[in-house]
Amino acid sequence: MSTEKKIPFSIKKLFWDIEKDDLDIVLHKKNIIERIINYGILADWQWLSSTYSKEEIRWVLDPENKLNRTNIRPSALHLASILFR
């Protein structure tokens, strides 16, 4: 994963509740993955899979990970679990 990678505007729009210029793809990885899975469009999902490894995405999706409580909608979680096996 490149820390130099820019977050596209379509993804920044998903963060209506924070200062978008403060988003960092490393520091805010979990939140970015959650938002894209919950509210992103296909292009956002493509950016997600080109930015983060499947292992990083699966770590966020893993319900067994007690340290990792997610806010992903069940239907979105099901789809993401299939796509990021």
N, C-alpha and C positions, 0 to 999 in steps of 0.2 A: 504494500500500500504506500502510495506516495503522499507525503505530508504537504507537498506543493500543489496538489490537485485542488482545483477551485470547485466550490459548491455551486451548481447551476441555480439560476433564478427560480426555476420551477420548484426546486426543492426548498430554497429559502422561503418561498411563500407558505410552505407548510408550518413554518415557525412564526405564527402570528403573535405569540405571547412572549417572545424574547427579542433581544437586539440581534438582528441577523448577521451583522458584521462581526459579532463575537463568536460565531460558530467555528469550531475547529474540528476537522474530520477525525482527529485522533482523540482529543479530550472529550468530545461529545458523541463518540461512535455509537454508544447504546441508544441515545436519544434520536440520533439521525436514522438509525436502522428502524427503530420503532415507528417513527413518523412516516417514513417512506412506506413501510409495510401497511400501516393503517390508512394512509391518505394519498399515497403517491399514485401517479399514472404509470403506464408501461415504461415510458422513457426514464422515469425516476428509478424504477426497479432495475432497468438496464444499467444506469449509472451506479446504483447500489452494488450490483454484482461485478462491475468493473473496478470499483473502489475498494471493496472489502472482500476478503477471502470467504469461501463457503464456511470455513471453520469459525471465523469471527461472527458471521451471520447466525450460524447454528448455535453458537454460544448464547446469543441474545434470545433465540427462540426456545432453548432447552428448558422445559418445565421442571426438570429434575435439579436444575442449578438453583440451590436455595439462596445463594447470594445475588441472584439475578432475577428479581421480580420484574416482570414486564407489564406493560399496559397495552398489549396488542389484542385487538378484537379477535374473538374466537374464529370467525370465518376467515379473516386475514391470516391468522396464525396457521390455520389448516392449509391454505394455499401456499404460504411461504414454506411451510414444512415439506410440502411436496416438491416445490421448485428448488429448494436449497438442500436436498438430501445429500 
